[in-house]
C-alpha cells in the first residue's frame, strides 16, 4: 500500500494569480485582447533545404489598455500569447505584484469593500453574472423587491469567493460556508445594506437613482412574456426516478422564484445553488433547499460557530454525487443564469437524457463514449496504438476531464527521457521475438552469431520517453500514481499510454464498485499503479451509493429468454443472439489493426417485437479492430463480415443509464424499459476496411521491430565493407542514414534518393541536426564530409550517384509496380553500378504469421498457392509482395546478367524454419569492374535528380 501523510501532512497549494487575472483586477472590462495567427518561415535549423516548408501556426496577441498597448511575441498557443501580453503590460505599467498572502484582517477588510462595491451604482450597470441577479431582484414584486439571495453572492463573484477562502479555507470543500461570512459583512455595512435575522437575503438600503435604474433595467413593452424552460427534478429518495419539470419564468421576474416554487418554497432566498456541474463552461447547476443551520446568529463568530449537521431532510446521494458536496432534500438540475456576455437571461433545456449523459460522464468509459457520440457502441480502448488510428478524445484529455468531474486537482504528468545508445552486438545477433503470453518472455535467437568486436561509440542523439502520472485531491493528498516501465519513441505516446493505464484501472473500479480492496490492489499492480486506499475511497465515497441506486433501478430487468428467440445463429460466450448476415461475400474481411468504417443503428425492442424505439444511429462510425474500441459483441460480429455486408443481431440489455443517455426520446424509452422484457437490436453495415500499416503488424510480433532489424542489418554490412561512399535508394525520412551517423564508420559521402519531398524534408532536418552537432564536437565521431539528398525516381539514372562503394534499397521495390521493380534492378546494376547492393523486401509467405492466419491449414492444404492467395499484403500501398522463390529468381537473374554474385539472408524468423525470414534480403557483390565503354556517361545530360539539400563539412567547420 502506498504510504502517505495524513490530511495535515500536505498543505493546500495557494493559488497564484496569472498575468491576465492581475490585468483584470486592475482594468476589468477595459482590457481588450486581440489574437492574430501568424506564419513564420520554418527553417527548423536546416539551412539549404530547397523545399518551401510552411511552418506551424503561431499566435501573437495585442493588448489594448487605457493609455497603452503592447504586442506579444509569437507562441504556439493563443493563451500563452495572451498571458505574455498581459505580463508585458504589467512590467510596462510597473504594477507591483504582491506575493504575500493576506492576513485574516486584510481579507476581512477587502471582503467588506468588495460587498460594498457589489451594491454600488457602478456595479449594477456593468456586464457581470452577479449584476444580472441584482437587476432581476429589483424587478421582484412586493416585499421581495430588491432582496438578493446570499447564496448567489460568492457563487457568481470569484473575487468574493477567493476572499472567503482566505478567511476560512474550509470554503474550498463546502462553498456554503461563505453564507455566514457574507451575512457578517452585511451587518458591518448596516448603514448601506439591510438583512433580517434568520433570513438568507441582503438588500440595499437606499434605492438606486432613477437614471441608473433606467440605464440598467430594460422595461419590456406590452405585457410580460412567459418562458418555459425544461429542467430535471432529482428526488432525495433513491426509490423515485428523476423526472422532467418545467420552469415558468416571466420576462419581468426572477428565475430563482420559479425554481423555489418547484421546491415548495415561497422565498428564493432559501434556495441554495451549487457550483457548475458537467462542463465548466455551462450554467448547469443544482438548486435545493437551504437548511436552517446556515442561518447563524449574526452576533456569533462565523469562524467558530458550530454549524448544525442534523438535517431534517435525507441526503440526496445523486445530487451530492454531481455537486461534490452534501445536498439534502430534493434538487432541481437546470441550465439557467446570467453570464458575462449579455444582460439577458441565458438558458437551455435539461432533459432526462442530459441527466444520464452527465451521470455517465463521471466514469472513464462514459467520457469516451460521449466523445464518440456512440454510447451503446463505443468502449474505452484497451490500448493506445497510434495517434492516427485513435478516434474520440485522447486518454490524457479524458483523464483531465475525469479529475475535473470529481473535483480533483489536475493530474500531474512527468516525462523521463533515456538516451538510446548504440547497439552492443551485431544486428544479426540477439534478435528478440516478443511472445505475447502472461510472462512476457523474450526468446533470443542467437544461432551462428558472433560479437562485433569493433568499438562502439555511445550515440545519445535519440531518446525514449517514459511518463509518470499522479492524481491528487484538491487538498493535494496523493491518491494514485502510475509509472510504467514501457518506453516510447514519442513523448506523446508515453503520456497517452500511461493515461490509458490509469483510466483502465479507474474504469475497472467503476464497473465493479463492490470490488474488494485486495482485488483493487491486484488490478492496480497489474497496471503498475500504486494508490493510497484511504484517500482513494474518501474521494469516491459517494460512488457506491450511486451504484446501489442504479442497481436497484435495474433489478428485475429481464434478459433475453432463450425460449423466445432464435438460438440457431449465436456467438457462444459473446452475448449475441439471432445473428443474421446478409449480402454476398466480397472477400475483403477485417483483421486486427484494420480501421473499419460502418453504419449502424441500435434499437430498444420489446420481447414480443411489437414495440421498437431507435436509441442511437450513425451513418459513419470508424474504429480500429483489436484495440477494444467498441463493445466486444460488435467486434465478434464484424470479424465475420466482409465489405458491403449487413448484419442484424440481438443483445442482452445494457445498463439503464447508458440506454437513457443514448435515447432520443427518454419518455418513450422509459416506457419500454418499464415493461422489463426488452432487448437491444443492432443493425450494422460494413462500408470500408483500411488495412493496418505494415509496421503495426510487425511490431506486434517482433522486438525490436522489423524496421529496426533491417536497418541494423544494413549498418553491420556497411561498417564491415569499409565503404567510403553510400547511396540509399528510396531513403524515405532517412532512418538508415540517421542510424549510420550513430557509429564510427569509414563513410565520407552519403547520398539519399526519394520521390517524396515531405520525407526528404524530414530527412534533411534530422541529418543536418546530427551532422552539425558532430561538427561542434557534441555528437558521435564520424568521417562523413558531405551529404546530399536528391528528389527523383530510383529508376532514373543520375551520374552523380554512379560507382558508389555501397548501395541500399530497404523495403522500397514493393511500392513500385512489378515491371518497375525489374527496371530498377536493371538500372541500378547496369548504370549506377555500386560495388555492393543490399535489397530487402517483405516475404509474402510470412504474412500468414503476421496476420495470425491458421498455420495448420497451410500444412494440410495441398495447394499452397491457394492458401497464400488468401493472405493480404502487409500495406495497402504495396503493389506486390514476393515469395522466397520469386525474390530469389529476380535477384539471381540480375546477378548473372550484370556480373554480380548474390547472397540471401533476412531478418525476423529463421532461414531454417518455415516460412523463412519475415523480411528477405539479397546482398549483391560486383565480381568484375563494369565495362568502361558501357559505364561512361554524359554527366551533363544524366542529371535527372534534383538536389533538395546538401551539407559539406568544410562549410560548417569554417
C-alpha positions, 0 to 999 in steps of 0.5 A: 500500500502506498504510504502517505501523510495524513490530511495535515501532512500536505498543505493546500497549494495557494493559488497564484494569480496569472498575468491576465487575472492581475490585468483584470483586477486592475482594468476589468472590462477595459482590457481588450485582447486581440489574437492574430495567427501568424506564419513564420518561415520554418527553417527548423535549423536546416539551412539549404533545404530547397523545399518551401516548408510552411511552418506551424501556426503561431499566435501573437496577441495585442493588448489594448489598455487605457493609455497603452498597448503592447504586442506579444511575441509569437507562441504556439498557443493563443493563451500563452500569447495572451498571458505574455501580453498581459505580463508585458503590460504589467512590467510596462505599467510597473504594477507591483505584484504582491506575493504575500498572502493576506492576513485574516484582517486584510481579507476581512477588510477587502471582503467588506469593500468588495460587498460594498462595491457589489451594491454600488451604482457602478456595479449594477450597470456593468456586464457581470453574472452577479449584476444580472441577479441584482437587476432581476431582484429589483424587478421582484414584486412586493416585499421581495423587491430588491432582496438578493439571495446570499447564496448567489453572492460568492457563487457568481463573484470569484473575487468574493469567493477567493476572499472567503477562502482566505478567511476560512479555507474550509470554503474550498470543500463546502462553498456554503460556508461563505453564507455566514461570512457574507451575512457578517459583512452585511451587518458591518455595512448596516448603514448601506445594506439591510438583512433580517435575522434568520433570513438568507437575503441582503438588500440595499438600503437606499434605492438606486437613482432613477437614471441608473435604474433606467440605464440598467433595467430594460422595461419590456413593452406590452405585457410580460412574456412567459418562458418555459424552460425544461429542467430535471427534478432529482428526488432525495429518495433513491426509490423515485426516478428523476423526472422532467419539470418545467420552469415558468419564468416571466420576462419581468421576474426572477428565475430563482422564484420559479425554481423555489416554487418547484421546491415548495418554497415561497422565498428564493432566498432559501434556495441554495445553488451549487457550483457548475456541474458537467462542463465548466463552461455551462450554467448547469447547476443544482438548486435545493433547499437551504437548511436552517443551520446556515442561518447563524446568529449574526452576533456569533463568530462565523469562524467558530460557530458550530454549524448544525449537521442534523438535517431534517431532510435525507441526503440526496446521494445523486445530487451530492454525487454531481455537486461534490458536496452534501445536498439534502432534500430534493434538487432541481438540475437546470441550465439557467443564469446570467453570464458575462456576455449579455444582460439577458437571461441565458438558458437551455433545456435539461432533459432526462437524457442530459441527466444520464449523459452527465451521470455517465460522464463521471466514469472513464468509459462514459467520457469516451463514449460521449466523445464518440457520440456512440454510447451503446457502441463505443468502449474505452480502448484497451490500448493506445496504438497510434495517434492516427488510428485513435478516434474520440478524445485522447486518454490524457484529455479524458483523464483531465476531464475525469479529475475535473468531474470529481473535483480533483486537482489536475493530474500531474504528468512527468516525462523521463527521457533515456538516451538510446545508445548504440547497439552492443552486438551485431544486428544479426545477433540477439534478435528478440521475438516478443511472445505475447503470453502472461510472462512476457518472455523474450526468446533470443535467437542467437544461432551462428552469431558472433560479437562485433568486436569493433568499438562502439561509440555511445550515440545519445542523439535519440531518446525514449520517453517514459511518463509518470502520472499522479492524481491528487485531491484538491487538498493535494493528498496523493491518491494514485500514481502510475509509472510504467516501465514501457518506453516510447519513441514519442513523448506523446505516446508515453503520456497517452499510454500511461493515461490509458493505464490509469483510466483502465484501472479507474474504469475497472473500479467503476464497473465493479464498485463492490470490488474488494480492496485486495482485488483493487490492489491486484488490478492496480499492480497489474497496471503498475499503479500504486494508490493510497486506499484511504484517500482513494475511497474518501474521494469516491465515497459517494460512488457506491451509493450511486451504484446501489441506486442504479442497481436497484433501478435495474433489478428485475430487468429481464434478459433475453429468454432463450425460449423466445428467440432464435438460438440457431445463429449465436456467438457462444460466450459473446452475448449475441443472439439471432445473428443474421448476415446478409449480402454476398461475400466480397472477400475483403474481411477485417483483421486486427489493426484494420480501421473499419468504417460502418453504419449502424443503428441500435434499437430498444425492442420489446420481447414480443417485437411489437414495440421498437424505439431507435436509441442511437444511429450513425451513418459513419462510425470508424474504429480500429479492430483489436484495440477494444474500441467498441463493445466486444459483441460488435467486434465478434460480429464484424470479424465475420463480415466482409465489405458491403455486408449487413448484419442484424443481431440481438443483445442482452440489455445494457445498463439503464443509464447508458440506454437513457443517455443514448435515447432520443426520446427518454419518455418513450424509452422509459416506457419500454424499459418499464415493461422489463422484457426488452432487448437491444437490436443492432443493425450494422453495415460494413462500408470500408476496411483500411488495412493496418500499416505494415509496421503495426503488424510487425511490431506486434510480433517482433522486438525490436521491430522489423524496421529496426532489424533491417536497418541494423542489418544494413549498418553491420554490412556497411561498417564491415565493407569499409565503404567510403561512399553510400547511396540509399535508394528510396531513403524515405525520412532517412532512418538508415542514414540517421542510424549510420551517423550513430557509429564510427564508420569509414563513410565520407559521402552519403547520398539519399534518393526519394520521390517524396519531398515531405520525407526528404524534408524530414530527412534533411532536418534530422541529418543536418541536426546530427551532422552539425552537432558532430561538427561542434564536437557534441555528437558521435565521431564520424568521417562523413564530409558531405551529404546530399539528398536528391528528389527523383525516381530510383529508376532514373539514372543520375551520374552523380550517384554512379560507382558508389562503394555501397548501395541500399534499397530497404523495403522500397521495390514493393511500392513500385509496380512489378515491371518497375521493380525489374527496371530498377534492378536493371538500372541500378546494376547496369548504370549506377553500378555500386560495388555492393547492393543490399535489397530487402523486401517483405516475404509474402509467405510470412504474412500468414504469421503476421496476420495470425492466419491458421498455420495448420491449414497451410500444412494440410492444404495441398495447394499452397498457392491457394492458401497464400492467395488468401493472405493480404499484403502487409500495406495497402500501398504495396503493389506486390509482395514476393515469395522466397522463390520469386525474390530469389529468381529476380535477384539471381537473374540480375546477378548473372546478367550484370556480373554480380554474385548474390547472397540471401539472408533476412531478418525476423524468423529463421532461414531454417524454419518455415516460412523463412525470414519475415523480411528477405534480403539479397546482398549483391557483390560486383565480381568484375569492374563494369565495362568502361565503354558501357559505364561512361556517361554524359554527366551533363545530360544524366542529371535527372535528380534534383538536389533538395539539400546538401551539407559539406563539412568544410562549410560548417567547420569554417 
